Amino acid sequence: MKKLKNEKELVKKAISEGMKYGEGRGVVEFEPTDSATEKIEYIYRLLVHDKIIQPIPPNQISQLTMRHRLAIWASKLK
């Protein structure tokens, strides 16, 4: 897994866009007390469920790989 140049900013963008996507679909309402870890995991699972991103193999799932996959997704958004 090659680290992206501006991965930290892309993860922030992915969380923001993922929250808008989930709330827009009406499937989730994020609370201010939700941690970034919880948001990342929920957004990742939602995007995989909706077939927007490819799932990570079950034996490779970790917080780091979910962050990376979401950063890649955010880099492709306009």
trRosetta pair geometry for C-beta under 8 A, 3 or more apart (Angstrom, degrees):
i j d omega theta_ij theta_ji phi_ij phi_ji
1 65 6.9 -127 -89 -110 160 81
1 68 5.7 1 -174 -172 131 170
3 7 5.8 -82 -173 -26 82 145
3 68 7.7 -98 -113 -114 55 111
4 7 4.1 127 61 -72 96 88
4 10 6.2 -13 97 20 149 151
4 68 7.5 154 -8 -144 104 77
4 71 5.5 -160 23 138 145 130
4 72 7.2 -176 -58 -76 137 66
4 75 6.7 -142 -145 -59 152 144
6 9 4.6 -23 160 37 105 115
6 10 5.9 115 105 -25 81 96
7 10 5.5 -62 -145 41 34 113
7 11 6.2 38 157 -25 69 102
7 67 7.5 70 167 142 112 103
7 68 7.1 -28 -147 -111 130 65
7 71 4.8 1 -148 -149 77 161
8 11 5.9 -51 -151 29 28 110
8 12 6.9 28 150 -16 60 103
9 12 5.6 -53 -154 35 36 113
9 13 6.4 36 149 -18 67 105
10 13 5.5 -51 -146 38 36 113
10 14 6.2 40 151 -24 66 104
10 70 7.8 156 134 115 90 72
10 71 3.9 81 107 -151 122 83
10 72 7.8 68 154 -42 143 23
10 74 4.5 155 -173 83 81 126
10 75 5.4 -13 -132 -58 136 85
11 14 5.5 -50 -145 34 32 114
11 15 6.5 36 153 -21 64 101
11 40 7.5 -12 -166 -104 104 120
11 67 5.3 -6 -113 -163 129 93
11 70 6.2 74 -125 95 67 112
11 71 5.1 -35 -64 -78 71 97
11 74 7.2 -165 -77 14 20 152
12 15 5.8 -51 -151 33 31 111
12 16 6.5 29 152 -16 63 108
13 16 5.7 -57 -149 39 32 112
13 17 6.0 22 158 -10 69 111
13 74 4.3 126 94 -169 106 134
13 77 7.2 -165 147 56 120 132
14 17 6.0 -57 -138 45 27 103
14 18 5.6 30 160 -22 64 115
14 40 7.9 53 107 -119 116 81
14 43 6.9 137 149 128 91 150
14 70 3.8 119 161 158 156 101
14 71 6.0 -98 -25 -79 141 38
14 73 5.9 90 -121 75 115 101
14 74 3.7 -101 -66 -51 84 125
15 18 5.8 -57 -138 40 23 112
15 19 6.3 28 158 -23 61 106
15 36 6.5 -48 -107 -143 153 87
15 39 5.3 54 -144 127 104 132
15 40 6.6 -52 -91 -76 98 72
15 43 6.7 -153 -119 -15 51 161
15 70 7.5 57 -54 156 60 144
16 19 6.0 -56 -152 31 25 110
16 20 6.7 22 152 -15 61 106
17 20 5.6 -53 -151 37 35 112
17 21 6.2 38 150 -22 67 106
17 74 6.3 155 30 -114 136 90
17 77 5.9 -75 -126 -108 170 174
18 21 5.4 -51 -145 35 33 114
18 22 6.2 30 158 -16 66 107
18 39 7.2 128 92 166 125 93
18 43 3.3 28 169 -141 147 133
18 46 7.2 131 -168 63 100 126
18 47 6.9 -69 -123 -45 107 117
18 70 6.9 -35 -48 -146 141 121
19 22 6.0 -55 -144 39 29 107
19 23 6.1 19 161 -9 65 112
19 30 5.3 -48 -137 -1 110 149
19 39 6.8 -24 -72 -156 102 120
19 43 7.2 -58 -53 -85 54 121
20 23 6.2 -62 -141 45 25 103
20 24 5.8 30 157 -25 63 114
21 24 5.7 -58 -145 36 23 114
21 25 6.5 18 158 -14 61 107
21 43 7.7 93 60 -140 117 95
21 46 7.4 152 109 121 113 134
21 47 7.7 46 108 -80 153 90
22 25 6.0 -59 -151 37 28 107
22 27 5.6 -90 -165 66 76 95
22 28 4.2 -16 158 45 121 118
22 30 7.4 85 85 -36 131 103
22 42 7.2 37 -104 134 161 109
22 43 6.6 -105 -38 -104 129 74
22 46 5.5 -25 -95 -170 105 175
23 26 7.3 41 -179 -77 36 32
23 28 6.3 -78 -73 80 58 74
23 29 6.4 80 -113 -105 94 54
23 30 6.9 -77 -61 6 113 91
25 28 7.9 38 68 17 98 78
27 46 6.8 150 92 -127 142 123
28 42 6.5 116 -121 162 160 135
28 46 7.3 -82 -14 -78 136 146
30 34 5.3 -92 -164 27 86 150
30 39 6.4 37 -129 -107 132 105
31 34 5.0 121 61 -26 76 95
34 38 4.9 -117 -170 82 91 130
34 39 5.6 103 133 -56 120 92
35 38 4.8 99 57 6 79 100
35 39 7.1 -144 97 -3 43 87
36 39 5.5 -55 -147 39 35 113
36 40 6.1 39 155 -24 68 105
37 40 5.9 -53 -147 33 27 111
37 41 6.5 22 157 -14 62 107
37 63 6.1 -34 -136 -129 96 130
38 41 6.0 -59 -149 38 29 107
38 42 6.2 23 157 -15 66 110
39 42 5.9 -60 -145 40 28 107
39 43 6.0 24 160 -17 67 111
40 43 6.0 -58 -142 40 25 107
40 44 6.1 29 158 -21 63 109
40 63 6.8 75 96 -153 141 80
40 66 5.5 114 150 121 106 120
40 67 6.0 -19 -155 -82 145 72
40 70 6.3 -121 -147 -6 88 158
41 44 5.8 -54 -146 36 28 113
41 45 6.3 23 159 -15 63 109
41 63 7.5 -55 -65 -109 97 77
41 66 6.3 10 -94 166 56 169
42 45 5.9 -59 -148 39 29 107
42 46 6.2 29 154 -20 65 109
43 46 5.7 -55 -145 37 30 112
43 47 6.2 26 158 -16 66 108
43 70 6.4 62 105 -114 121 133
44 47 6.1 -62 -149 39 26 106
44 48 6.3 23 155 -16 64 109
44 53 7.6 -71 -148 68 63 139
44 66 4.4 -55 -75 -155 161 109
44 69 6.5 80 -128 81 109 123
44 70 6.0 -87 -81 -59 88 109
45 48 5.8 -54 -145 39 31 111
45 49 6.2 35 154 -23 64 107
46 49 5.6 -54 -147 35 29 113
46 50 6.3 15 158 -6 65 110
47 50 6.0 -60 -141 47 30 102
47 52 4.4 -81 -163 62 83 114
47 53 4.6 32 136 17 118 106
47 70 7.7 143 22 -103 155 82
47 73 6.7 -9 -173 -123 162 166
48 51 7.4 28 180 -79 34 33
48 52 7.7 -83 -62 45 21 73
48 53 6.0 -55 -78 74 61 85
48 54 7.6 20 -120 154 84 15
48 55 4.6 71 -144 -83 127 86
52 73 7.3 64 130 -139 105 130
53 69 6.0 112 164 166 144 110
53 70 7.8 -86 -49 -89 171 50
53 72 7.9 119 -134 84 124 105
53 73 5.2 -60 -80 -81 130 126
56 60 5.3 -117 164 88 105 101
56 61 5.1 135 91 -86 121 72
56 65 5.2 104 -133 139 161 129
56 66 7.1 -107 -1 -76 144 62
56 69 6.2 -116 -53 -52 111 147
57 60 4.7 63 68 17 90 109
57 61 7.5 -142 90 -35 44 78
58 61 6.0 -32 -149 -6 36 115
60 65 5.8 120 143 -89 89 171
61 65 6.2 -131 -135 69 33 130
61 66 6.9 42 -159 -51 79 98
62 65 5.0 91 49 10 77 99
62 66 7.0 -142 90 -4 38 88
63 66 5.8 -57 -148 38 30 110
63 67 6.3 35 153 -22 65 106
64 67 5.8 -53 -149 33 29 113
64 68 6.4 28 153 -19 63 107
65 68 5.5 -51 -146 36 35 114
65 69 6.3 36 155 -20 66 104
66 69 5.8 -53 -146 37 31 110
66 70 6.3 28 155 -15 65 107
67 70 5.9 -61 -150 40 28 108
67 71 6.2 31 152 -23 65 107
68 71 5.6 -53 -147 33 31 114
68 72 6.6 33 153 -19 63 102
69 72 5.8 -51 -153 32 33 112
69 73 6.6 34 148 -18 63 105
70 73 5.4 -51 -149 36 37 115
70 74 6.2 37 152 -20 68 104
71 74 5.7 -52 -145 37 32 111
71 75 6.4 37 153 -26 63 103
72 75 5.7 -51 -150 29 31 114
72 76 7.0 23 154 -14 61 106
73 76 6.1 -67 -160 35 32 106
73 77 7.1 40 145 -33 65 100
74 77 5.6 -43 -155 15 42 117
